[in-house]
Amino acid sequence: MMYCENCGTEISKEAYVCPKCGVKVKNDNTSEDTPNIGLNILSLFFPLVGIILYFTWKKDTPKKAKGVLTFALIGWAINIILTILF
């Protein structure tokens, strides 16, 4: 048994939604939430893409979204530093 994160009701491990409050409790998406190095590098060179991906993925895959945002912010900072220097 497990508990609903929204209302605290005890629910079955196989449940996809809480029977009491109706909130989705299990992600039926089979993709893993692991950072993708290719997308992180893309975000480094094109920070706007990383920021858009972050807002698109932040609910479904928070770890992947955080990684993309981190690289986007690093890319943005490098761009500002290089603009100031040159």
GIKA-V178066 format. One record per residue. N is the residue number from 1. RES is the residue in one letter. SS is DSSP state (h for helix, s for strand, l for the rest). D_CENTER is the distance of its C-alpha to the mean C-alpha in Angstrom with 1 decimal. Layout:
N/RES/SS/D_CENTER, N/RES/SS/D_CENTER
This chain:
1/M/l/26.8, 2/M/s/23.6, 3/Y/s/22.9, 4/C/l/20.9, 5/E/l/18.4, 6/N/l/19.6, 7/C/l/23.4, 8/G/l/24.2, 9/T/l/26.2, 10/E/s/26.9, 11/I/s/25.7, 12/S/l/26.1, 13/K/l/23.6, 14/E/l/23.8, 15/A/l/23.0, 16/Y/l/20.1, 17/V/s/20.9, 18/C/l/22.8, 19/P/l/26.4, 20/K/l/27.1, 21/C/l/24.4, 22/G/l/22.8, 23/V/l/19.1, 24/K/s/17.0, 25/V/l/16.9, 26/K/l/16.0, 27/N/l/13.4, 28/D/l/15.7, 29/N/l/13.3, 30/T/l/14.8, 31/S/l/12.2, 32/E/l/10.9, 33/D/l/7.6, 34/T/l/9.2, 35/P/l/8.9, 36/N/l/11.2, 37/I/h/14.1, 38/G/h/15.3, 39/L/h/12.4, 40/N/h/12.3, 41/I/h/16.0, 42/L/h/15.9, 43/S/h/13.8, 44/L/h/16.4, 45/F/h/19.2, 46/F/l/17.8, 47/P/h/15.7, 48/L/h/15.7, 49/V/h/13.9, 50/G/h/11.1, 51/I/h/11.0, 52/I/h/11.2, 53/L/h/8.4, 54/Y/h/6.1, 55/F/h/7.9, 56/T/h/7.9, 57/W/h/4.5, 58/K/l/3.5, 59/K/l/6.0, 60/D/l/6.1, 61/T/l/3.7, 62/P/h/2.5, 63/K/h/4.8, 64/K/h/4.6, 65/A/h/3.0, 66/K/h/5.5, 67/G/h/7.8, 68/V/h/8.2, 69/L/h/8.9, 70/T/h/11.2, 71/F/h/13.1, 72/A/h/13.4, 73/L/h/14.9, 74/I/h/17.1, 75/G/h/18.2, 76/W/h/19.1, 77/A/h/21.1, 78/I/h/22.9, 79/N/h/23.8, 80/I/h/25.2, 81/I/h/27.2, 82/L/h/28.6, 83/T/h/29.6, 84/I/h/31.5, 85/L/h/33.1, 86/F/l/34.3
